[in-house]
């Protein structure tokens, strides 16, 4: 009789520990989401700045090449 009681108590404690571990993992995930979101936003802003700069450089290069090609080719 005592062994059944003790095994039930042990099982109940294992279930409580399992729930506690789930709560800890959910708390960690909840704490990580804002930091991940901030990282993504920062990376997005950086990527946007890089793409804008690349487009500007591409336009400058195209204008320079157009000016050079109009000088080289006689009319």
PyMOL commands that set and color helices and strands:
alter all, ss='L'
color gray80, all
select helices_A, chain A and resi 2-72
alter helices_A, ss='H'
color red, helices_A
deselect
rebuild
show_as cartoon
